[in-house]
Amino acid sequence: TKSGYIFQMFLPGAMGAPAPEAPGGGEGMTPADDNLSEGIWCCYAWPAVNSNTGNRAFMINQSGDVLSSDNTGMMQGYSGNITPMAGDAAFTAGGDITSPVSINGVPGAANDGGIWRPAN
């Protein structure tokens, strides 16, 4: 947690499934795939208290895509540990962070129903 936002890193597990970082750092309950993890990762940031410490959600990946969402989409409303981010939120294929990232709805909708745009 920093400056009112919670950050979490994800590596790809088996078949690209998001393997979240453990709360204290390091590998979590879902083991990461060593081969996929050499070149694929993503990190999200969302408000610790939505509409209080911030509103938007953010994502960065190994390609340098820095995206933001207004955090009001169909399955969004991320806020602290009550409504945390799913690792595949900004991706086009459910349960697969090796799939393309949805940028302005292209090449498909984001898993969380939000519109992820280049951050400014």
Secondary structure per residue as TSV (DSSP state, phi and psi in degrees):
chain	resnum	aa	ss	phi	psi
A	1	T	-	360.0	133.9
A	2	K	B	-153.5	134.0
A	3	S	T	50.3	39.9
A	4	G	T	82.3	8.9
A	5	Y	E	-124.2	148.5
A	6	I	E	-101.7	135.3
A	7	F	E	-115.2	140.5
A	8	Q	E	-146.3	134.8
A	9	M	E	-99.5	145.3
A	10	F	E	-129.0	136.9
A	11	L	E	-112.7	158.6
A	12	P	E	-77.6	133.2
A	13	G	-	-94.8	-155.8
A	14	A	G	-55.9	132.2
A	15	M	G	56.8	27.7
A	16	G	G	83.5	3.1
A	17	A	-	-59.5	137.2
A	18	P	E	-64.8	122.8
A	19	A	E	-107.4	103.1
A	20	P	E	-72.7	148.5
A	21	E	B	-64.4	144.9
A	22	A	-	-68.1	152.4
A	23	P	T	-52.4	-35.6
A	24	G	T	-92.5	6.8
A	25	G	S	100.1	161.6
A	26	G	S	84.0	-174.4
A	27	E	B	-69.9	136.6
A	28	G	-	-91.3	-158.0
A	29	M	S	-67.6	-33.0
A	30	T	S	-90.6	116.6
A	31	P	-	-69.1	142.3
A	32	A	-	-79.5	149.3
A	33	D	-	-83.4	116.0
A	34	D	H	-56.7	-42.1
A	35	N	H	-69.7	-47.6
A	36	L	H	-65.5	-34.2
A	37	S	H	-71.0	-13.6
A	38	E	T	-66.1	-26.3
A	39	G	T	-133.6	2.1
A	40	I	-	-130.9	133.8
A	41	W	-	-164.6	164.4
A	42	C	E	-151.5	156.9
A	43	C	E	-137.9	136.4
A	44	Y	E	-116.6	154.4
A	45	A	E	-135.7	135.9
A	46	W	E	-144.7	158.6
A	47	P	E	-62.0	139.0
A	48	A	S	-65.2	-36.0
A	49	V	S	-137.6	103.1
A	50	N	B	-56.9	137.2
A	51	S	T	71.0	4.6
A	52	N	T	-119.6	-60.0
A	53	T	T	-90.2	-8.3
A	54	G	B	167.1	174.1
A	55	N	S	-122.7	-48.2
A	56	R	-	-77.3	160.0
A	57	A	E	-111.8	151.3
A	58	F	E	-131.2	155.1
A	59	M	E	-146.5	141.0
A	60	I	E	-134.5	148.0
A	61	N	E	-134.6	-178.2
A	62	Q	T	-63.3	-21.0
A	63	S	T	-82.0	-6.9
A	64	G	-	87.2	9.3
A	65	D	-	-68.5	121.4
A	66	V	E	-114.1	110.8
A	67	L	E	-119.2	155.7
A	68	S	E	-134.8	155.3
A	69	S	E	-132.4	148.7
A	70	D	-	-73.0	-4.6
A	71	N	S	66.4	31.0
A	72	T	-	-123.4	8.1
A	73	G	S	-65.1	173.6
A	74	M	T	-47.5	-44.3
A	75	M	T	-118.1	26.9
A	76	Q	-	-98.6	-137.6
A	77	G	-	80.0	33.5
A	78	Y	-	-61.0	132.3
A	79	S	B	-155.6	110.5
A	80	G	T	52.2	-146.6
A	81	N	T	-85.6	-7.1
A	82	I	T	-72.1	-44.7
A	83	T	B	-130.4	78.6
A	84	P	-	-80.0	166.6
A	85	M	-	-74.9	145.0
A	86	A	-	-91.1	147.2
A	87	G	T	-62.3	-25.1
A	88	D	T	-100.2	13.8
A	89	A	T	-52.2	-45.7
A	90	A	T	-93.9	3.6
A	91	F	B	-96.8	162.8
A	92	T	S	-88.1	-21.6
A	93	A	S	-111.6	127.5
A	94	G	T	-61.5	132.8
A	95	G	T	70.3	23.0
A	96	D	-	-146.0	102.8
A	97	I	T	-86.5	7.9
A	98	T	T	-92.8	-7.2
A	99	S	S	-76.6	167.4
A	100	P	-	-63.6	149.6
A	101	V	B	-80.4	141.6
A	102	S	-	-85.5	112.7
A	103	I	B	-114.7	113.6
A	104	N	T	55.8	34.1
A	105	G	T	81.5	6.7
A	106	V	B	-115.8	134.2
A	107	P	S	-85.7	5.7
A	108	G	S	-171.3	178.3
A	109	A	-	-69.6	149.3
A	110	A	-	-75.8	148.7
A	111	N	T	-58.5	-29.9
A	112	D	T	-91.9	4.8
A	113	G	S	79.0	-0.7
A	114	G	-	-88.3	168.9
A	115	I	-	-103.7	116.3
A	116	W	-	-98.2	121.4
A	117	R	E	-119.7	156.4
A	118	P	E	-56.0	130.7
A	119	A	-	-70.8	144.4
A	120	N	-	-134.3	360.0
